[in-house]
Amino acid sequence: MTSKELLDAKTELNRTDYELKHVSTTLNGTLSKLQETEVKLNKTECEVQTLSASLNHTRSQLEEARGLETVSRWDVLLTTPYLNKIFSRKLYDQLNNSWNMLEKF
């Protein structure tokens, strides 16, 4: 190998090394952004699961409330909060307040 060929090969090697470092730096930046996005995604997935559970609970409450649409005021006594309970002043006040609120609708 001549000295010119050796010099050209060394120059090519330096250029390739520079390009490799540039690509490596770009790749590291992309990986960093990807990790940040993954953290955001995991946080969002957690929030979606929490909100989904809350929504399901609210839906079940709504369905339960819809089931009470055709009952009379006295049928309320057959629901879980009042069934087989001693009819105390506190329980009477709860019922009275509930009935008063329902009258507004």
Phi, psi and omega in degrees: 000135181277167181293327178293316179296320178296318178295317178296319179295319179294319178298315178297320178297317178297319179295315179296320178296319178297314180297319179297318178295321179296314179296320179297318178296316178297317179297318178297320177296318179295318178298321178298314178296322179296319178294320177297317179295322179295320177297315178298319179297315179297320178295317180295319178299319179296316179296320179296318179297317179296313180293326178295318178296318178296318179296317178298320178296316179296319178298318180294323176295320178296315178298320178297318180292322178295330178292341181265004184298325187262010181268155178275175179299326183282335178293340177300330179296344180268003178275165186308316183295339187243341185295130179061029177251153176288130182281091183262174178298320180298315179296320177299316179297320178299312179299315181300315178297317179298315180296321178296320179293321180293329180295336180287342182265000000 
